[in-house]
Amino acid sequence: TECILEPLSLPESPGGGAAVESSPYVPCIFCKECYLLAEQNQLLKHMIIEHKLVIADVKLVADFRRYILYWKKRFAEQPITDFCSVIRTNSEAPLEEQDNYFLLCDVLPEDRLLREQLQQKRLREILEQQQRERYDISFHSMCMFCDQEFTGNRSVLLNHMAREHAFNIGLPDNIVNCYEFLAVLQEKLDNLQCLYCEKVFRDKNTLKDHMRKKQHRRINAKNKEYDKFYIINYLEFGKSWEEVQSEDDRELLDNLEEDWSDWEEHPVRAVCLFCEQQADTTEKLYLHMQVRLVLNICSFITLELKSLNFYQQVKLVNFIRREIHHCRCYNCQEKFQSKGGLISHMEETEHITFLPARSTWDQPQYYFPTYENDTLLCTLSDSEDLITEDQSEDIPVVSEDISNLKALKQSSVLNQLL
């Protein structure tokens, strides 16, 4: 026999939540009046006039029907004043001419929690829908401009319209409910309405010429009808797409005077040219090399490194790194079994304080770092103002082929400018 290992769920009753969920009507919070969901503004107007109720920021409520049903139940349980702020109008007029309006907004913790829960639920549903559309290969639709048929993934059609017709409604991954979106746009074109300025024209050719000449092959970003087709409008609770889009710039302006004293920056760690010692400044590193390795700091570092331009310094550092890595003395080219043996040899022979001829290290191969994470290269300073004319690098110039000078002159682009 089969066993039931976990509790099952009973089916929804016909009069339960599922039936209410699928209903296209939204009831008034206080009375039996009902309005179509598409007539949301009519319901809001009714509740203001007849019941003195104002709902703040209603356009940011993720699921209007669920929101209304929730508060209809709560207002039946407790007085309205337990939830709403009271706004008295005509307060200086006689008592009989005064009115009390009730404001329902997310300042109330219960209302804010409800809005957040509705937002999260809708976001999950939208992301699931977008995921299905991203991987759907059964998409089938016609181009609105050339009537070419497209099947497969929606991105094929959207990329075609952007590339061939300069009509770009956004990246495919930013769009949700693509079929409905394209149907809305197609209906406007069928009604001879421009998608950008939304003017209506007398025939299709006039509309096409207008959209082409005025560069109106785009949608009107201010038309709220399109908001539900862009994933950005579902991402942050209580914010419109315009607020999300401009948020970063506002934060930068607001925080110009912000105290950054708590910023913890990781110090730069430069490694010695001859051992594993690290320091957080080049000055400390040079001092270490002078004391630890009896290095003539003046002749080697100051006069050599700091008298070179930036790129020559890079090549010199990479050259020394390469030779030390191979345990090879850069003066006499003798090789050793260990880095310790090499350094002892270079100190005893004083080879460490003398560089080989510039032609040995001043080569293009040393533009490339010996070590990928060599922080010392980032701390080098450019001293080009100290370079004399004789010290400057020759920059190679590759000339064009002038073996057939006559043909070159005839085909030169300069002829077109004369």
NORRA-V7273 format. One record per residue. PHI is phi in radians with two decimals (NA if undefined). OMEGA is omega in whole degrees, 0 to 359 (* if undefined). NEAR is the number of other ideal C-beta (glycine too) atoms within 12 Angstrom. Layout:
PHI/OMEGA/NEAR  PHI/OMEGA/NEAR
This chain:
NA/179/3  -1.44/181/4  -1.86/173/5  -1.68/187/7  -1.63/179/6  -2.58/182/6  -1.12/178/6  -1.69/179/7  -1.89/176/6  -1.29/177/7  -1.19/178/10  -1.12/175/13  -1.28/182/10  -0.98/181/10  -1.72/184/9  -1.46/185/13  -1.12/183/17  -1.10/180/12  -1.17/179/15  -1.13/182/23  -1.04/185/17  -1.49/182/13  -1.22/178/20  -1.43/184/16  -1.80/176/24  -2.14/182/34  -1.46/170/28  -1.18/181/28  -1.15/189/37  -1.90/186/24  -2.36/185/17  -1.57/178/12  -1.10/177/23  -2.26/179/22  -2.35/173/26  -1.10/180/17  -1.01/179/23  -1.17/180/14  -1.76/182/18  -0.94/182/25  -1.12/178/18  -1.16/177/20  -1.14/179/33  -1.08/178/28  -1.10/179/19  -1.06/183/25  -1.20/177/34  -1.24/185/25  -1.26/187/17  -1.51/188/17  -2.15/175/27  1.08/180/25  -1.83/177/35  -2.06/177/26  -1.80/183/34  -1.37/175/24  0.85/184/23  -1.16/180/29  -1.17/180/21  -1.69/176/31  -1.33/188/32  -1.20/181/31  -2.31/187/29  -1.10/183/32  -1.10/180/30  -1.08/180/25  -1.08/181/38  -1.14/181/36  -1.10/179/27  -1.09/184/29  -1.30/174/38  -1.08/178/28  -1.19/183/18  -1.21/180/23  -1.21/176/27  -1.32/183/16  -1.64/185/13  -2.39/179/13  -1.10/182/12  -1.07/182/27  -1.21/176/17  -1.28/186/17  -2.07/191/30  -1.94/169/30  -1.37/181/21  -1.74/179/21  -1.99/180/21  -1.68/178/17  -1.77/181/17  0.93/186/14  -1.11/181/14  -1.60/180/9  -1.44/175/11  -0.99/186/8  -0.98/182/11  -1.22/180/7  -1.69/181/11  -1.47/178/16  -2.28/174/19  -1.90/174/20  -1.87/184/24  -2.04/183/30  -1.83/176/27  -1.83/184/41  -2.58/185/26  -1.41/169/26  -1.15/174/15  -1.23/183/23  -0.96/181/12  -1.14/179/23  -1.19/180/30  -1.11/179/23  -1.08/178/16  -1.08/180/31  -1.08/180/35  -1.14/179/23  -1.12/178/21  -1.14/178/30  -1.12/181/28  -1.13/179/20  -1.13/179/21  -1.14/179/29  -1.06/178/24  -1.06/181/17  -1.13/182/20  -1.18/180/27  -1.14/176/19  -1.14/178/17  -1.13/180/24  -1.10/179/28  -1.09/178/15  -1.09/181/20  -1.19/182/30  -1.07/185/23  -1.83/180/17  -1.30/179/21  -1.91/179/15  -1.78/181/14  -1.10/180/24  -2.59/180/17  -2.82/179/29  -1.82/173/20  -1.19/182/24  -1.30/188/33  -1.94/182/26  -2.22/179/16  1.05/175/13  -1.31/185/16  -1.63/181/14  -2.25/176/26  -2.32/180/15  2.01/180/18  -1.85/182/23  -1.04/183/36  -1.09/180/26  -1.09/179/24  -1.21/182/35  -1.09/179/34  -1.19/177/22  -1.08/181/27  -1.14/179/33  -1.22/185/21  -1.38/187/16  -1.57/186/19  -2.13/179/24  0.93/178/16  -1.97/188/30  -2.09/178/21  -1.74/177/31  2.11/178/27  -1.15/180/19  -0.92/182/30  -1.26/177/21  -1.62/188/25  -1.94/177/34  -2.34/186/34  0.97/187/24  -1.09/179/37  -0.99/181/22  -1.11/180/20  -1.05/180/32  -1.13/179/33  -1.15/178/17  -1.09/180/25  -1.15/180/38  -1.11/179/22  -1.10/178/16  -1.11/179/29  -1.14/178/31  -1.11/177/15  -1.55/177/17  1.06/181/21  -1.93/177/27  -1.16/183/30  -1.29/183/41  -1.72/182/26  -1.50/174/21  1.16/172/24  -1.37/180/19  -1.79/184/18  -2.03/189/23  -1.36/178/12  -2.67/187/11  -1.18/181/19  -1.12/178/12  -1.11/178/18  -1.10/180/30  -1.09/179/23  -1.10/180/16  -1.08/183/26  -1.16/179/32  -1.31/184/19  -1.22/182/12  -1.52/183/18  0.97/180/15  -1.72/176/25  -1.45/178/28  -2.81/181/26  -1.68/179/33  -1.45/184/20  -1.14/181/21  -1.47/180/15  -1.38/184/22  -1.14/179/17  -1.05/183/21  -1.52/187/30  -1.00/186/27  -1.23/181/24  -1.66/181/34  -2.06/187/32  -1.08/182/32  -1.08/182/28  -1.30/181/34  -1.90/194/34  -1.41/186/25  -2.06/182/21  -1.14/173/26  1.31/182/23  -2.31/174/23  -1.48/181/23  -1.10/180/27  -1.18/179/18  -1.18/178/20  -1.10/184/23  -1.15/184/17  -1.67/186/15  -1.07/184/18  -1.07/181/12  -1.13/180/14  -1.14/180/15  -1.11/179/13  -1.11/181/12  -1.20/183/12  -1.23/188/12  -1.83/181/12  -1.07/183/11  -1.72/184/8  -1.18/179/12  -1.39/181/8  -1.83/184/10  -1.16/181/7  -1.54/180/7  -1.21/179/8  -1.82/181/7  -1.73/177/9  -1.27/183/8  -1.15/176/13  -1.29/181/20  -2.07/178/21  -1.67/185/29  -1.75/179/31  -1.02/179/32  -1.20/190/42  -2.09/178/37  -2.59/184/24  -1.63/181/16  -1.10/179/22  -2.10/177/21  -2.56/183/26  -1.59/173/19  -2.44/178/17  -1.17/180/31  -1.08/179/18  -1.14/181/23  -1.18/178/33  -1.11/179/30  -1.11/177/18  -1.05/182/27  -1.17/179/34  -1.26/184/23  -1.36/187/15  -1.20/187/22  -1.93/182/30  0.86/183/19  -1.59/178/32  -1.26/187/20  -1.07/184/25  -1.21/186/15  -1.27/187/18  -1.55/185/29  -1.43/187/33  -1.11/184/20  -1.42/182/17  -1.62/183/30  -1.06/188/37  -1.38/175/27  -1.69/181/24  -1.71/173/32  -1.32/188/25  -1.00/185/24  -1.20/175/24  -1.20/176/32  -1.07/179/33  -1.02/182/33  -1.14/180/33  -1.16/179/36  -1.07/181/40  -1.13/177/32  -1.12/180/36  -1.10/178/41  -0.98/183/30  -1.11/182/25  -1.15/180/34  -1.15/179/33  -1.05/179/21  -1.50/181/20  0.95/183/23  -2.20/178/26  -1.21/183/30  -1.33/177/36  -1.71/184/22  -1.81/178/19  1.15/177/17  -1.28/182/20  -1.76/182/18  -2.26/182/21  -1.34/183/13  -2.45/179/14  -1.18/178/24  -1.07/178/16  -1.13/178/18  -1.10/182/32  -1.12/178/31  -1.06/178/22  -1.06/184/27  -1.19/178/36  -1.29/182/22  -1.15/182/17  -1.56/184/17  1.05/176/18  -1.18/183/28  -1.23/185/34  -1.69/182/25  -2.21/178/20  -1.57/174/32  -1.23/180/21  -0.98/183/12  -1.03/182/19  -1.07/180/11  -1.24/185/20  -1.91/183/30  -1.47/184/27  -2.28/183/21  -1.01/182/17  -1.08/182/15  -1.58/168/27  -1.18/185/21  -1.56/183/18  -1.07/173/22  -1.26/176/27  -2.01/184/19  -1.09/185/10  -1.86/183/15  -1.38/182/26  -1.17/180/24  -1.01/180/37  -1.12/181/31  -1.37/183/18  -1.74/179/26  -1.18/180/27  -1.91/180/20  -1.50/181/17  -2.06/185/21  -1.15/180/19  -1.22/179/13  -1.61/185/19  -1.41/176/19  -1.46/182/12  -1.10/182/8  -1.26/184/8  -1.49/186/17  -1.13/181/16  -1.29/172/21  -1.39/180/10  -1.66/183/9  -1.17/177/7  -2.12/180/6  -1.65/182/6  -1.48/177/8  -1.37/182/12  -1.23/181/9  -1.96/181/11  -1.13/178/9  -2.06/187/11  -1.13/181/12  -1.10/180/10  -1.15/180/12  -1.12/179/16  -1.13/182/13  -1.17/183/12  -1.67/184/13  -1.16/178/15  -1.18/180/10  -1.12/178/10  -1.04/181/10  -1.31/182/8  -1.63/183/6  -1.42/*/7
